[in-house]
Amino acid sequence: MLLVEDHEDSAIALSYVLQQHGYAVQLAHSVAEALATASSCNVDVIVSDLGLPDGSGLDLLRTLRAQKPVRGIALTRLQPARGRRPEPRRGFEHHLD
């Protein structure tokens, strides 16, 4: 699993939780770092913040999917409208906020 989060504390905390649940986690803080990491290891799931310093999580997901099949989970701090469930964001299978 590739976790892409530019907020350092959030990245460390989420990585720790995922590892405690048995996932092998590679951590990146930008689109460029994520692409470099994905090229050097086997990534089949990406958990990515939507807003990254050098692009978007959607851009990253599209680029990776052009190379190989990968599932995507979007991370965001945005809250859905009251009474509505969050929808998967533009190509991501799941959305966490």
N, CA, C and O atoms as CSV, one atom per row, in Angstrom:
chain,resi,resn,atom,element,x,y,z
A,1,MET,N,N,0.849,-1.168,0.000
A,1,MET,CA,C,0.000,0.000,0.000
A,1,MET,C,C,0.894,1.230,0.000
A,1,MET,O,O,1.913,1.285,0.689
A,2,LEU,N,N,0.483,2.221,-0.796
A,2,LEU,CA,C,1.189,3.483,-0.846
A,2,LEU,C,C,0.313,4.546,-0.204
A,2,LEU,O,O,-0.788,4.820,-0.682
A,3,LEU,N,N,0.794,5.143,0.872
A,3,LEU,CA,C,0.095,6.203,1.573
A,3,LEU,C,C,0.740,7.524,1.189
A,3,LEU,O,O,1.944,7.706,1.371
A,4,VAL,N,N,-0.061,8.453,0.653
A,4,VAL,CA,C,0.449,9.743,0.207
A,4,VAL,C,C,-0.278,10.838,0.984
A,4,VAL,O,O,-1.464,11.094,0.771
A,5,GLU,N,N,0.458,11.472,1.884
A,5,GLU,CA,C,-0.105,12.510,2.753
A,5,GLU,C,C,0.977,13.530,3.039
A,5,GLU,O,O,2.057,13.174,3.510
A,6,ASP,N,N,0.699,14.808,2.759
A,6,ASP,CA,C,1.718,15.837,2.938
A,6,ASP,C,C,1.807,16.371,4.364
A,6,ASP,O,O,2.796,17.018,4.706
A,7,HIS,N,N,0.829,16.128,5.184
A,7,HIS,CA,C,0.882,16.546,6.587
A,7,HIS,C,C,1.626,15.466,7.374
A,7,HIS,O,O,1.137,14.348,7.537
A,8,GLU,N,N,2.805,15.819,7.852
A,8,GLU,CA,C,3.726,14.844,8.464
A,8,GLU,C,C,3.100,14.050,9.609
A,8,GLU,O,O,3.189,12.823,9.621
A,9,ASP,N,N,2.473,14.724,10.565
A,9,ASP,CA,C,1.896,14.020,11.716
A,9,ASP,C,C,0.770,13.072,11.293
A,9,ASP,O,O,0.680,11.950,11.791
A,10,SER,N,N,-0.084,13.526,10.377
A,10,SER,CA,C,-1.171,12.668,9.888
A,10,SER,C,C,-0.615,11.456,9.170
A,10,SER,O,O,-1.119,10.346,9.340
A,11,ALA,N,N,0.421,11.657,8.367
A,11,ALA,CA,C,1.032,10.557,7.619
A,11,ALA,C,C,1.599,9.505,8.569
A,11,ALA,O,O,1.388,8.308,8.374
A,12,ILE,N,N,2.306,9.949,9.582
A,12,ILE,CA,C,2.906,9.015,10.538
A,12,ILE,C,C,1.827,8.257,11.304
A,12,ILE,O,O,1.921,7.041,11.465
A,13,ALA,N,N,0.813,8.959,11.773
A,13,ALA,CA,C,-0.258,8.318,12.542
A,13,ALA,C,C,-1.026,7.298,11.697
A,13,ALA,O,O,-1.262,6.173,12.138
A,14,LEU,N,N,-1.410,7.692,10.497
A,14,LEU,CA,C,-2.162,6.782,9.642
A,14,LEU,C,C,-1.314,5.588,9.210
A,14,LEU,O,O,-1.812,4.464,9.142
A,15,SER,N,N,-0.062,5.822,8.925
A,15,SER,CA,C,0.847,4.733,8.567
A,15,SER,C,C,0.958,3.736,9.710
A,15,SER,O,O,0.925,2.526,9.488
A,16,TYR,N,N,1.088,4.235,10.921
A,16,TYR,CA,C,1.179,3.371,12.104
A,16,TYR,C,C,-0.079,2.514,12.253
A,16,TYR,O,O,0.010,1.305,12.469
A,17,VAL,N,N,-1.245,3.143,12.138
A,17,VAL,CA,C,-2.509,2.411,12.278
A,17,VAL,C,C,-2.620,1.317,11.208
A,17,VAL,O,O,-2.999,0.186,11.511
A,18,LEU,N,N,-2.294,1.653,9.976
A,18,LEU,CA,C,-2.377,0.665,8.892
A,18,LEU,C,C,-1.402,-0.489,9.117
A,18,LEU,O,O,-1.749,-1.647,8.886
A,19,GLN,N,N,-0.195,-0.182,9.563
A,19,GLN,CA,C,0.787,-1.234,9.840
A,19,GLN,C,C,0.322,-2.130,10.982
A,19,GLN,O,O,0.538,-3.342,10.943
A,20,GLN,N,N,-0.308,-1.554,11.989
A,20,GLN,CA,C,-0.831,-2.347,13.103
A,20,GLN,C,C,-1.935,-3.294,12.655
A,20,GLN,O,O,-2.202,-4.299,13.315
A,21,HIS,N,N,-2.575,-2.979,11.541
A,21,HIS,CA,C,-3.616,-3.850,10.983
A,21,HIS,C,C,-3.056,-4.794,9.921
A,21,HIS,O,O,-3.815,-5.443,9.201
A,22,GLY,N,N,-1.737,-4.870,9.825
A,22,GLY,CA,C,-1.106,-5.859,8.965
A,22,GLY,C,C,-0.742,-5.418,7.563
A,22,GLY,O,O,-0.299,-6.241,6.762
A,23,TYR,N,N,-0.914,-4.147,7.239
A,23,TYR,CA,C,-0.591,-3.672,5.900
A,23,TYR,C,C,0.876,-3.275,5.795
A,23,TYR,O,O,1.442,-2.688,6.717
A,24,ALA,N,N,1.475,-3.598,4.674
A,24,ALA,CA,C,2.812,-3.109,4.351
A,24,ALA,C,C,2.616,-1.729,3.727
A,24,ALA,O,O,1.980,-1.609,2.680
A,25,VAL,N,N,3.154,-0.690,4.358
A,25,VAL,CA,C,2.891,0.684,3.943
A,25,VAL,C,C,4.179,1.354,3.491
A,25,VAL,O,O,5.186,1.349,4.199
A,26,GLN,N,N,4.123,1.929,2.299
A,26,GLN,CA,C,5.169,2.817,1.811
A,26,GLN,C,C,4.609,4.223,1.935
A,26,GLN,O,O,3.446,4.453,1.603
A,27,LEU,N,N,5.413,5.170,2.407
A,27,LEU,CA,C,4.937,6.514,2.674
A,27,LEU,C,C,5.569,7.518,1.717
A,27,LEU,O,O,6.772,7.478,1.457
A,28,ALA,N,N,4.736,8.421,1.199
A,28,ALA,CA,C,5.216,9.507,0.344
A,28,ALA,C,C,4.466,10.778,0.736
A,28,ALA,O,O,3.355,10.720,1.263
A,29,HIS,N,N,5.096,11.939,0.468
A,29,HIS,CA,C,4.505,13.210,0.867
A,29,HIS,C,C,4.153,14.115,-0.313
A,29,HIS,O,O,3.687,15.237,-0.111
A,30,SER,N,N,4.369,13.641,-1.540
A,30,SER,CA,C,4.071,14.442,-2.735
A,30,SER,C,C,3.801,13.506,-3.905
A,30,SER,O,O,4.052,12.304,-3.827
A,31,VAL,N,N,3.287,14.074,-4.988
A,31,VAL,CA,C,3.057,13.286,-6.202
A,31,VAL,C,C,4.381,12.724,-6.717
A,31,VAL,O,O,4.474,11.538,-7.032
A,32,ALA,N,N,5.409,13.578,-6.802
A,32,ALA,CA,C,6.707,13.136,-7.325
A,32,ALA,C,C,7.296,12.010,-6.482
A,32,ALA,O,O,7.797,11.023,-7.020
A,33,GLU,N,N,7.234,12.159,-5.164
A,33,GLU,CA,C,7.756,11.119,-4.278
A,33,GLU,C,C,6.948,9.831,-4.403
A,33,GLU,O,O,7.512,8.738,-4.367
A,34,ALA,N,N,5.635,9.955,-4.549
A,34,ALA,CA,C,4.776,8.783,-4.700
A,34,ALA,C,C,5.078,8.033,-5.993
A,34,ALA,O,O,5.121,6.803,-5.999
A,35,LEU,N,N,5.286,8.763,-7.087
A,35,LEU,CA,C,5.603,8.122,-8.365
A,35,LEU,C,C,6.949,7.406,-8.296
A,35,LEU,O,O,7.091,6.304,-8.826
A,36,ALA,N,N,7.925,8.015,-7.657
A,36,ALA,CA,C,9.229,7.377,-7.500
A,36,ALA,C,C,9.113,6.119,-6.647
A,36,ALA,O,O,9.706,5.090,-6.970
A,37,THR,N,N,8.354,6.202,-5.565
A,37,THR,CA,C,8.163,5.038,-4.687
A,37,THR,C,C,7.430,3.925,-5.420
A,37,THR,O,O,7.818,2.761,-5.327
A,38,ALA,N,N,6.377,4.271,-6.146
A,38,ALA,CA,C,5.590,3.267,-6.864
A,38,ALA,C,C,6.407,2.567,-7.936
A,38,ALA,O,O,6.153,1.402,-8.241
A,39,SER,N,N,7.379,3.251,-8.509
A,39,SER,CA,C,8.196,2.619,-9.548
A,39,SER,C,C,9.209,1.639,-8.971
A,39,SER,O,O,9.736,0.793,-9.693
A,40,SER,N,N,9.482,1.750,-7.675
A,40,SER,CA,C,10.492,0.881,-7.070
A,40,SER,C,C,9.908,-0.224,-6.193
A,40,SER,O,O,10.657,-1.038,-5.653
A,41,CYS,N,N,8.583,-0.267,-6.043
A,41,CYS,CA,C,7.979,-1.329,-5.235
A,41,CYS,C,C,6.617,-1.705,-5.813
A,41,CYS,O,O,6.066,-0.984,-6.645
A,42,ASN,N,N,6.095,-2.809,-5.375
A,42,ASN,CA,C,4.806,-3.298,-5.862
A,42,ASN,C,C,3.679,-2.617,-5.095
A,42,ASN,O,O,3.486,-2.882,-3.909
A,43,VAL,N,N,2.940,-1.749,-5.764
A,43,VAL,CA,C,1.827,-1.030,-5.156
A,43,VAL,C,C,0.547,-1.474,-5.826
A,43,VAL,O,O,0.423,-1.395,-7.048
A,44,ASP,N,N,-0.420,-1.948,-5.029
A,44,ASP,CA,C,-1.714,-2.309,-5.603
A,44,ASP,C,C,-2.858,-1.475,-5.028
A,44,ASP,O,O,-3.975,-1.503,-5.545
A,45,VAL,N,N,-2.571,-0.724,-3.943
A,45,VAL,CA,C,-3.557,0.179,-3.354
A,45,VAL,C,C,-2.854,1.487,-3.033
A,45,VAL,O,O,-1.740,1.498,-2.509
A,46,ILE,N,N,-3.520,2.590,-3.357
A,46,ILE,CA,C,-3.010,3.911,-3.001
A,46,ILE,C,C,-4.043,4.592,-2.118
A,46,ILE,O,O,-5.226,4.646,-2.455
A,47,VAL,N,N,-3.586,5.111,-0.987
A,47,VAL,CA,C,-4.397,5.929,-0.102
A,47,VAL,C,C,-3.781,7.315,-0.196
A,47,VAL,O,O,-2.653,7.524,0.249
A,48,SER,N,N,-4.518,8.271,-0.776
A,48,SER,CA,C,-3.907,9.565,-1.073
A,48,SER,C,C,-4.773,10.739,-0.663
A,48,SER,O,O,-5.988,10.753,-0.859
A,49,ASP,N,N,-4.105,11.717,-0.089
A,49,ASP,CA,C,-4.708,13.021,0.136
A,49,ASP,C,C,-5.062,13.583,-1.246
A,49,ASP,O,O,-4.343,13.343,-2.216
A,50,LEU,N,N,-6.152,14.319,-1.335
A,50,LEU,CA,C,-6.533,14.907,-2.619
A,50,LEU,C,C,-5.686,16.126,-2.956
A,50,LEU,O,O,-5.356,16.346,-4.122
A,51,GLY,N,N,-5.333,16.918,-1.954
A,51,GLY,CA,C,-4.535,18.114,-2.179
A,51,GLY,C,C,-3.098,17.900,-1.755
A,51,GLY,O,O,-2.809,17.781,-0.564
A,52,LEU,N,N,-2.197,17.852,-2.717
A,52,LEU,CA,C,-0.775,17.644,-2.448
A,52,LEU,C,C,0.008,18.853,-2.931
A,52,LEU,O,O,-0.486,19.591,-3.784
A,53,PRO,N,N,1.212,19.083,-2.418
A,53,PRO,CA,C,1.941,20.302,-2.767
A,53,PRO,C,C,2.300,20.429,-4.249
A,53,PRO,O,O,2.477,21.542,-4.743
A,54,ASP,N,N,2.410,19.314,-4.960
A,54,ASP,CA,C,2.823,19.369,-6.369
A,54,ASP,C,C,1.808,18.754,-7.320
A,54,ASP,O,O,2.161,18.337,-8.423
A,55,GLY,N,N,0.565,18.695,-6.906
A,55,GLY,CA,C,-0.474,18.131,-7.759
A,55,GLY,C,C,-1.625,17.627,-6.914
A,55,GLY,O,O,-1.774,18.008,-5.752
A,56,SER,N,N,-2.428,16.775,-7.502
A,56,SER,CA,C,-3.570,16.232,-6.759
A,56,SER,C,C,-3.472,14.719,-6.678
A,56,SER,O,O,-2.796,14.069,-7.475
A,57,GLY,N,N,-4.168,14.185,-5.694
A,57,GLY,CA,C,-4.250,12.734,-5.561
A,57,GLY,C,C,-4.884,12.105,-6.787
A,57,GLY,O,O,-4.543,10.984,-7.163
A,58,LEU,N,N,-5.806,12.824,-7.410
A,58,LEU,CA,C,-6.433,12.330,-8.631
A,58,LEU,C,C,-5.422,12.243,-9.769
A,58,LEU,O,O,-5.401,11.254,-10.502
A,59,ASP,N,N,-4.588,13.263,-9.925
A,59,ASP,CA,C,-3.526,13.220,-10.940
A,59,ASP,C,C,-2.620,12.013,-10.712
A,59,ASP,O,O,-2.264,11.297,-11.648
A,60,LEU,N,N,-2.261,11.808,-9.467
A,60,LEU,CA,C,-1.404,10.680,-9.108
A,60,LEU,C,C,-2.071,9.358,-9.458
A,60,LEU,O,O,-1.450,8.491,-10.073
A,61,LEU,N,N,-3.326,9.199,-9.071
A,61,LEU,CA,C,-4.038,7.959,-9.352
A,61,LEU,C,C,-4.131,7.699,-10.855
A,61,LEU,O,O,-3.923,6.569,-11.298
A,62,ARG,N,N,-4.437,8.715,-11.632
A,62,ARG,CA,C,-4.531,8.562,-13.088
A,62,ARG,C,C,-3.183,8.135,-13.689
A,62,ARG,O,O,-3.130,7.268,-14.561
A,63,THR,N,N,-2.114,8.748,-13.217
A,63,THR,CA,C,-0.782,8.410,-13.723
A,63,THR,C,C,-0.434,6.969,-13.389
A,63,THR,O,O,0.061,6.237,-14.246
A,64,LEU,N,N,-0.687,6.558,-12.162
A,64,LEU,CA,C,-0.384,5.175,-11.770
A,64,LEU,C,C,-1.247,4.174,-12.527
A,64,LEU,O,O,-0.760,3.121,-12.939
A,65,ARG,N,N,-2.523,4.492,-12.713
A,65,ARG,CA,C,-3.419,3.587,-13.441
A,65,ARG,C,C,-3.043,3.466,-14.914
A,65,ARG,O,O,-3.365,2.457,-15.541
A,66,ALA,N,N,-2.384,4.443,-15.471
A,66,ALA,CA,C,-1.915,4.346,-16.852
A,66,ALA,C,C,-0.784,3.328,-16.964
A,66,ALA,O,O,-0.510,2.818,-18.051
A,67,GLN,N,N,-0.126,3.030,-15.840
A,67,GLN,CA,C,0.988,2.090,-15.816
A,67,GLN,C,C,0.564,0.681,-15.437
A,67,GLN,O,O,1.091,-0.297,-15.968
A,68,LYS,N,N,-0.409,0.574,-14.500
A,68,LYS,CA,C,-0.865,-0.734,-14.023
A,68,LYS,C,C,-2.146,-0.559,-13.224
A,68,LYS,O,O,-2.456,0.554,-12.799
A,69,PRO,N,N,-2.897,-1.632,-13.010
A,69,PRO,CA,C,-4.115,-1.520,-12.202
A,69,PRO,C,C,-3.761,-1.203,-10.746
A,69,PRO,O,O,-2.871,-1.822,-10.163
A,70,VAL,N,N,-4.460,-0.248,-10.183
A,70,VAL,CA,C,-4.267,0.119,-8.784
A,70,VAL,C,C,-5.596,0.639,-8.245
A,70,VAL,O,O,-6.314,1.362,-8.936
A,71,ARG,N,N,-5.915,0.273,-7.022
A,71,ARG,CA,C,-7.141,0.748,-6.374
A,71,ARG,C,C,-6.819,2.014,-5.609
A,71,ARG,O,O,-5.696,2.184,-5.135
A,72,GLY,N,N,-7.786,2.904,-5.484
A,72,GLY,CA,C,-7.547,4.179,-4.831
A,72,GLY,C,C,-8.533,4.513,-3.738
A,72,GLY,O,O,-9.738,4.300,-3.871
A,73,ILE,N,N,-7.992,5.046,-2.645
A,73,ILE,CA,C,-8.791,5.558,-1.532
A,73,ILE,C,C,-8.391,7.016,-1.334
A,73,ILE,O,O,-7.219,7.316,-1.105
A,74,ALA,N,N,-9.360,7.919,-1.420
A,74,ALA,CA,C,-9.094,9.349,-1.284
A,74,ALA,C,C,-9.188,9.774,0.176
A,74,ALA,O,O,-10.066,9.328,0.913
A,75,LEU,N,N,-8.263,10.647,0.579
A,75,LEU,CA,C,-8.289,11.257,1.905
A,75,LEU,C,C,-8.546,12.746,1.744
A,75,LEU,O,O,-7.972,13.388,0.864
A,76,THR,N,N,-9.404,13.293,2.586
A,76,THR,CA,C,-9.627,14.736,2.573
A,76,THR,C,C,-10.127,15.173,3.934
A,76,THR,O,O,-10.677,14.378,4.696
A,77,ARG,N,N,-9.930,16.430,4.224
A,77,ARG,CA,C,-10.439,16.994,5.467
A,77,ARG,C,C,-11.768,17.712,5.234
A,77,ARG,O,O,-12.335,18.277,6.169
A,78,LEU,N,N,-12.265,17.696,4.009
A,78,LEU,CA,C,-13.532,18.349,3.701
A,78,LEU,C,C,-14.693,17.543,4.255
A,78,LEU,O,O,-14.667,16.313,4.217
A,79,GLN,N,N,-15.692,18.208,4.760
A,79,GLN,CA,C,-16.866,17.548,5.311
A,79,GLN,C,C,-17.975,17.513,4.260
A,79,GLN,O,O,-18.201,18.514,3.579
A,80,PRO,N,N,-18.675,16.375,4.113
A,80,PRO,CA,C,-19.798,16.331,3.170
A,80,PRO,C,C,-20.951,17.198,3.667
A,80,PRO,O,O,-21.046,17.510,4.854
A,81,ALA,N,N,-21.819,17.578,2.745
A,81,ALA,CA,C,-23.000,18.357,3.121
A,81,ALA,C,C,-23.825,17.575,4.135
A,81,ALA,O,O,-23.861,16.345,4.108
A,82,ARG,N,N,-24.473,18.286,5.010
A,82,ARG,CA,C,-25.252,17.659,6.075
A,82,ARG,C,C,-26.273,16.674,5.509
A,82,ARG,O,O,-27.019,16.994,4.584
A,83,GLY,N,N,-26.290,15.478,6.080
A,83,GLY,CA,C,-27.248,14.466,5.665
A,83,GLY,C,C,-26.833,13.673,4.444
A,83,GLY,O,O,-27.547,12.759,4.031
A,84,ARG,N,N,-25.687,14.003,3.855
A,84,ARG,CA,C,-25.225,13.276,2.668
A,84,ARG,C,C,-24.027,12.439,3.024
A,84,ARG,O,O,-23.168,12.855,3.802
A,85,ARG,N,N,-23.976,11.270,2.459
A,85,ARG,CA,C,-22.806,10.414,2.627
A,85,ARG,C,C,-21.743,10.843,1.640
A,85,ARG,O,O,-22.064,11.254,0.525
A,86,PRO,N,N,-20.454,10.753,2.039
A,86,PRO,CA,C,-19.416,11.130,1.077
A,86,PRO,C,C,-19.411,10.181,-0.112
A,86,PRO,O,O,-19.577,8.973,0.051
A,87,GLU,N,N,-19.222,10.726,-1.300
A,87,GLU,CA,C,-19.149,9.919,-2.509
A,87,GLU,C,C,-17.691,9.651,-2.837
A,87,GLU,O,O,-16.824,10.464,-2.518
A,88,PRO,N,N,-17.409,8.515,-3.474
A,88,PRO,CA,C,-16.032,8.322,-3.934
A,88,PRO,C,C,-15.645,9.476,-4.859
A,88,PRO,O,O,-16.432,9.867,-5.721
A,89,ARG,N,N,-14.456,10.015,-4.690
A,89,ARG,CA,C,-14.023,11.193,-5.430
A,89,ARG,C,C,-13.428,10.822,-6.769
A,89,ARG,O,O,-12.348,10.234,-6.828
A,90,ARG,N,N,-14.112,11.153,-7.834
A,90,ARG,CA,C,-13.589,11.129,-9.204
A,90,ARG,C,C,-12.594,10.004,-9.487
A,90,ARG,O,O,-11.426,10.280,-9.763
A,91,GLY,N,N,-13.011,8.789,-9.428
A,91,GLY,CA,C,-12.139,7.690,-9.807
A,91,GLY,C,C,-11.608,6.879,-8.645
A,91,GLY,O,O,-11.107,5.772,-8.842
A,92,PHE,N,N,-11.708,7.404,-7.445
A,92,PHE,CA,C,-11.311,6.638,-6.262
A,92,PHE,C,C,-12.443,5.697,-5.887
A,92,PHE,O,O,-13.612,6.072,-5.971
A,93,GLU,N,N,-12.109,4.476,-5.474
A,93,GLU,CA,C,-13.142,3.523,-5.075
A,93,GLU,C,C,-13.773,3.883,-3.742
A,93,GLU,O,O,-14.952,3.613,-3.513
A,94,HIS,N,N,-12.991,4.492,-2.863
A,94,HIS,CA,C,-13.486,4.856,-1.529
A,94,HIS,C,C,-12.996,6.246,-1.155
A,94,HIS,O,O,-12.061,6.776,-1.755
A,95,HIS,N,N,-13.644,6.823,-0.154
A,95,HIS,CA,C,-13.302,8.168,0.287
A,95,HIS,C,C,-13.334,8.198,1.816
A,95,HIS,O,O,-14.318,7.787,2.431
A,96,LEU,N,N,-12.261,8.682,2.416
A,96,LEU,CA,C,-12.205,8.846,3.882
A,96,LEU,C,C,-11.997,10.311,4.189
A,96,LEU,O,O,-11.172,10.979,3.566
A,97,ASP,N,N,-12.758,10.809,5.165
A,97,ASP,CA,C,-12.491,12.179,5.575
A,97,ASP,C,C,-12.405,12.265,7.072
A,97,ASP,O,O,-12.184,13.346,7.617
